[in-house]
Amino acid sequence: MEIKGVGTLSLMPDKAIVSLGVITEDKSLEKAQKENIERTNAVIRNLTNLGVEMKDISTSNYSIQAQYDYVDGKKIFRGYKVTNILDVTVRNISDLGKIIDSSVKAGANSVGSIRFTVSDKQKYYEKALNLAIKNAISKAMSIGKTLNVSVNKIPIIIKEELNDSQIQNTALIKSYSASTEILPSNVSINAVVKCIFRY
């Protein structure tokens, strides 16, 4: 018989990835790009001054878009919009609010998603995998007992199912005049297996 086993670990995250953006607009593309570069560089300098390493800062999106207004059914060119989105890994979650506030002051004018995670995801995934196998064995034994048949406790085949092993929960963000408070929620590490048992 084939049994699906599920294992889940709920953990407090120890790092976060926040998206910080710089969006500039101008009728001149050159001016919009120049301002964007200057403000983005200021944000990056600010992040490194706060202790964020360059390896923890990466561009996740860069775009240039022509902007138009529609007046009396006519499309009128308004200017160019330049967007540069940085993904910043914050290894000390208690610094997250300070980093966001400081980045906004330095020139970031867009704060996107905040994703929480754990540093050693593989280690926790392997623990969840063990729990999934134990879960499948427990189910098989229970079914065998119900059907009054003898089930071999050791599965003859174990197949790991590919899944998004980490569920990243949304952060609760409270913005005050003094500072932004980030309240992280737990991270779930999931593993799923299909086991085949002889009986």
C-alpha positions as CSV (number, residue, x, y, z in Angstrom):
1,M,0.0,0.0,0.0
2,E,1.1,3.6,-0.7
3,I,1.0,6.1,2.2
4,K,1.8,9.8,2.1
5,G,3.7,11.2,5.1
6,V,4.0,14.8,6.0
7,G,6.5,16.4,8.4
8,T,6.5,20.0,9.5
9,L,8.8,22.1,11.7
10,S,7.7,25.6,12.9
11,L,10.7,27.8,13.6
12,M,11.5,31.3,14.6
13,P,13.3,32.9,11.6
14,D,16.9,34.2,12.1
15,K,17.2,36.4,9.0
16,A,15.0,38.4,6.6
17,I,15.1,39.5,3.0
18,V,13.5,42.9,2.4
19,S,12.9,44.6,-1.0
20,L,14.0,48.3,-1.0
21,G,13.3,50.3,-4.1
22,V,14.3,53.6,-5.6
23,I,11.8,55.1,-8.1
24,T,12.6,58.3,-10.0
25,E,10.7,60.1,-12.7
26,D,11.6,62.9,-15.1
27,K,10.8,64.0,-18.7
28,S,14.5,63.4,-19.4
29,L,15.5,59.8,-19.3
30,E,19.1,60.8,-18.6
31,K,18.1,62.9,-15.5
32,A,15.8,60.1,-14.2
33,Q,18.6,57.6,-14.5
34,K,21.2,59.9,-13.0
35,E,19.0,60.6,-10.0
36,N,18.2,57.0,-9.6
37,I,21.8,56.0,-9.6
38,E,22.7,58.7,-7.0
39,R,19.9,57.7,-4.7
40,T,20.5,54.0,-5.1
41,N,24.2,54.5,-4.3
42,A,23.2,56.5,-1.2
43,V,21.0,53.7,0.0
44,I,23.7,51.1,-0.6
45,R,26.3,53.3,1.3
46,N,23.8,53.6,4.2
47,L,23.2,49.9,4.3
48,T,27.0,49.1,4.5
49,N,27.4,51.8,7.2
50,L,24.7,49.9,9.2
51,G,26.8,46.7,8.9
52,V,25.1,45.0,5.9
53,E,27.7,43.3,3.7
54,M,27.8,43.8,-0.1
55,K,27.2,40.1,-0.6
56,D,23.8,40.6,1.1
57,I,22.7,43.3,-1.3
58,S,21.5,42.5,-4.9
59,T,19.4,44.0,-7.6
60,S,16.3,42.0,-8.1
61,N,14.6,44.3,-10.7
62,Y,15.6,47.3,-12.8
63,S,13.2,48.8,-15.3
64,I,12.7,51.9,-17.4
65,Q,9.1,52.8,-18.4
66,A,7.7,55.6,-20.4
67,Q,4.8,57.3,-18.6
68,Y,1.7,58.7,-20.3
69,D,-1.4,60.7,-19.2
70,Y,-4.7,60.4,-21.1
71,V,-6.4,63.7,-21.7
72,D,-9.6,63.9,-23.8
73,G,-8.8,60.5,-25.2
74,K,-5.3,61.5,-26.2
75,K,-2.1,59.9,-25.0
76,I,0.3,62.6,-23.7
77,F,3.9,61.8,-22.7
78,R,4.5,62.6,-19.1
79,G,8.1,61.4,-18.7
80,Y,10.2,58.3,-17.8
81,K,10.0,56.2,-14.7
82,V,13.2,54.4,-13.6
83,T,12.8,51.7,-10.9
84,N,15.7,49.9,-9.1
85,I,14.7,47.3,-6.6
86,L,17.3,45.9,-4.1
87,D,16.9,42.6,-2.2
88,V,18.7,43.1,1.1
89,T,19.4,40.2,3.5
90,V,19.3,41.2,7.1
91,R,21.0,38.7,9.4
92,N,19.9,40.4,12.6
93,I,16.1,40.7,12.5
94,S,16.1,43.1,15.4
95,D,17.8,45.6,13.1
96,L,15.2,45.3,10.4
97,G,13.0,48.3,11.4
98,K,16.1,50.5,11.8
99,I,17.4,49.4,8.4
100,I,14.1,50.2,6.6
101,D,13.8,53.6,8.3
102,S,17.4,54.6,7.6
103,S,17.1,53.4,3.9
104,V,14.0,55.6,3.4
105,K,15.9,58.6,4.8
106,A,18.8,57.8,2.5
107,G,16.6,57.8,-0.6
108,A,14.6,54.6,-0.9
109,N,10.9,55.4,-1.7
110,S,9.5,51.9,-2.0
111,V,9.5,49.1,0.6
112,G,8.3,45.8,-0.9
113,S,8.0,42.3,0.5
114,I,9.7,41.1,3.7
115,R,10.5,37.4,3.6
116,F,11.6,35.6,6.7
117,T,13.8,32.5,6.6
118,V,16.3,30.4,8.5
119,S,20.1,30.2,7.9
120,D,20.5,26.4,7.8
121,K,17.4,25.5,5.9
122,Q,18.8,22.1,4.7
123,K,19.4,20.9,8.3
124,Y,15.8,21.6,9.3
125,Y,14.4,20.2,6.0
126,E,16.2,16.9,6.8
127,K,14.5,16.9,10.3
128,A,11.2,17.5,8.6
129,L,11.9,14.7,6.2
130,N,12.5,12.3,9.1
131,L,9.2,13.4,10.6
132,A,7.4,12.7,7.3
133,I,8.8,9.2,7.2
134,K,7.7,8.5,10.8
135,N,4.3,10.0,9.9
136,A,3.9,7.6,7.0
137,I,5.0,4.6,9.1
138,S,2.5,5.6,11.8
139,K,-0.3,5.8,9.3
140,A,0.6,2.4,7.8
141,M,0.6,0.7,11.2
142,S,-2.8,2.3,12.0
143,I,-4.3,1.1,8.7
144,G,-2.9,-2.4,9.2
145,K,-4.4,-2.5,12.7
146,T,-7.8,-1.3,11.4
147,L,-7.8,-3.9,8.6
148,N,-6.3,-6.6,10.9
149,V,-3.4,-7.3,8.6
150,S,0.3,-7.4,9.4
151,V,2.2,-4.5,7.8
152,N,6.0,-4.5,7.4
153,K,7.1,-1.5,9.4
154,I,10.0,-0.7,7.0
155,P,8.7,0.7,3.7
156,I,10.1,-0.9,0.5
157,I,10.0,2.4,-1.4
158,I,10.4,5.9,-0.1
159,K,9.8,8.7,-2.6
160,E,10.4,12.3,-1.7
161,E,7.9,14.7,-3.2
162,L,9.2,18.0,-4.4
163,N,7.5,20.9,-2.7
164,D,8.2,24.4,-1.5
165,S,9.7,23.3,1.7
166,Q,9.5,26.7,3.3
167,I,6.4,28.7,3.8
168,Q,7.4,32.3,4.3
169,N,4.8,34.1,6.3
170,T,4.1,37.8,5.9
171,A,5.5,40.2,8.4
172,L,3.3,42.5,10.4
173,I,4.7,46.0,9.9
174,K,3.8,48.8,12.4
175,S,4.9,52.2,11.3
176,Y,5.3,54.9,13.9
177,S,6.6,58.4,13.7
178,A,9.7,57.3,15.6
179,S,10.5,54.0,13.9
180,T,9.1,51.0,12.0
181,E,8.5,47.9,14.1
182,I,8.7,44.5,12.4
183,L,6.9,41.6,14.0
184,P,8.1,38.4,12.4
185,S,6.0,35.2,12.3
186,N,7.2,31.7,12.4
187,V,8.7,29.9,9.3
188,S,7.3,26.5,8.4
189,I,9.7,23.9,6.9
190,N,7.7,21.1,5.2
191,A,8.6,17.7,3.8
192,V,6.3,15.2,2.0
193,V,7.1,11.6,1.2
194,K,5.2,8.7,-0.5
195,C,6.0,5.3,1.1
196,I,5.1,1.9,-0.2
197,F,4.6,-0.8,2.5
198,R,4.2,-4.6,2.1
199,Y,1.5,-6.4,4.0
